[in-house]
């Protein structure tokens, strides 16, 4: 476990602390859960962004598709 310090608005902190005490849950665990959810979103988003290899494959596919659609008058198009 790492001990970290965050600056949080005192009213937000007080309200969340009150909620956690009322529900009998750990504020630290709730913050940890939130951070994990954010990490999962970041990973999911980065998986959707094509890497250099994927971009090269996409460029090759486009080039192949263009070759298929070429015709004798292509230079005039």
C-alpha positions, 0 to 999 in steps of 0.5 A, a space after each residue: 500500500 502506498 500513502 498518497 496525499 491529494 488535494 480535495 475540496 473540503 465540502 466534497 471530502 466531508 460529504 463523501 466521508 459522511 456517506 462512507 461512514 454511514 454505509 460502513 465502507 472504506 473511503 480509501 477503497 472507494 478511491 481505489 475502485 474509482 482509480 481502477 475504473 479509470 485505468 480500465 477506461 484508459 486501457 479500453 480506449 488505448 486498445 481502440 487506437 490503432 498502433 503503427 503496425 495496424 496503421 500500416 496494415 490499413 494503408 496496405 489494405 487501402 492500397 490493395 483496394 485501390 488497385 482492384 478498382 483501377 481501370 484503363 481510364 484511371 489516369 484521367 480520374 
